[in-house]
Amino acid sequence: MSFRLGVLGGGPDESRGARASFGDGFKYGLFVLRVRTNGLDDVRDQFGPPFQVHVHVGPSALDQLPQAHQPVVGNDERDEQRTAHNCDSPNHERTRSADHSTLRRNIPPGGFKGVDSFAVCWSSYNGTMINEERLIDLFLSLCNINSPALQEREIVDWVTGYLESQGLEVAEDDAGRRIGGNANNVISWLRGDPSLPKVFLSAHFDTVEPTAGLVIEEVEGVFRSASDTILGADDKGGMAPAIEALLSLKESGKPHGDVALLLSCAEEIGLKGAEALDIQSLGLDFGYVLDTGPPVGSFVTRTATHDKLDVKIVGKPAHAGKDPEHGINAIQVLSEAVHGMRLGRIGPETTANIGLIQGGTAVNVVCPFVTVRAEARSTDVKALEAQIDHMIRQFEEAAAAWGATVEIEHERHYEAYQIPEDSEVVAVAVEASKSLGFDPTLRVTLGGSDANVYNSKQTPCIVMATAMDKIHTHDEQISRQGLIDTARLALKVLEVAAERATRKKLEFV
């Protein structure tokens, strides 16, 4: 992340501001007039060493630095000189100044105590910087590729080429052949230290609707569709940050284990790509699926089991004008079944819905059949089974009352998961989120994702929140800053996973 501070200090009366703490055991004093941390008006106290800064100071301020903390300015630093007002420039242009010097150095313990006025123009937090421009360009490129479910070939080819050009290992499985699509799941690797955890990040290629003809607009830092389509931030707002996290980690040289990038197909039509992926053969320790909405920094650790019902009610056709009494109207049978059925919010974590109804042959024919698609979800399997039994019973009793027949298919769509708070996948997530100043809320959702499938295949994972909002609608949007923060967090969990494993090793030395 860019940690940008505005003008700091300005005189004895104004410079008695915040004293910031950066990490356990590392305290630094800063005289602060105004601080900007990517739009947040505070100084985060979660960053740890090394904390390097570019300090922009005037000659008088330089003279006031204690001798032990006098900086040395090399020629390369002078090439990055900027005037104080450029610290607030939206594009952060680099400029020259004859009157000022730009310095990069570690903040000394106790801070720069003799300084009345200085400005920090650029720094790195305790972690690796992401490439924000590359991230945004990648997100826009992904959104501009039409990729509805089962038709992801174009985006798979583009992403595969992109990852290979960045030096990552890339492979496809044969999911497309098995699920009736034209593309497969993609598995990409950033190889690392085999003694460290093997972690994965995951997102999906497909969008809930086609995006052909998409026109993207950015208004006040928020991306939206300016055309009659969805934006496709679900899940390209997860995919781009996941890819950027791997690239930034690769460029950082920091220690890490093998890191896998799992990009699935056909998620939006029933998690079909994830079902087809042989994830167990990859030997992964745990991972994160980037596929839910804000707030960034939160995680889904508990979800619902999801069951589906496919119902066909068979009545009896008859001429609607000549002898309707000889028919059995399947729509009336359905109406009676639904009238006595509990639907909507059944309990705090149980829901039920009838979403699709089709039937009939002509307006002048007593409706001979109706097909219905229904569902129920709950974090409590017993509550779910009770709701499904209730719905089936309502269909059967209504059919019997009218002399119709009913055919019902019951399918377990996916299983719930509940990941303990003391598990390593959660501990890493919480530590990473806190270190960036986010609120690591652990959430419950009744929605499903590839994480449900991966957990059912004994590969522990949780869902990492992204910034995508109003998904599955034409009002879908995602903020530039949200993309950046998601990428920062995705990168940070990879770093923390390795750091925690290294700390544990040292404890046994």
PyMOL commands that set and color helices and strands:
alter all, ss='L'
color gray80, all
select helices_A, chain A and resi 59-64+67-69+75-78+84-88+132-143+153-165+175-179+233-252+272-276+279-282+324-326+330-339+381-402+424-435+450-456+480-507
alter helices_A, ss='H'
color red, helices_A
select strands_A, chain A and resi 7-9+52-57+101-106+117-124+169-172+186-190+199-204+216-219+222-225+259-264+286-292+299-303+305-314+344-347+350-359+369-378+405-414+442-445+461-465+477-479
alter strands_A, ss='S'
color yellow, strands_A
deselect
rebuild
show_as cartoon
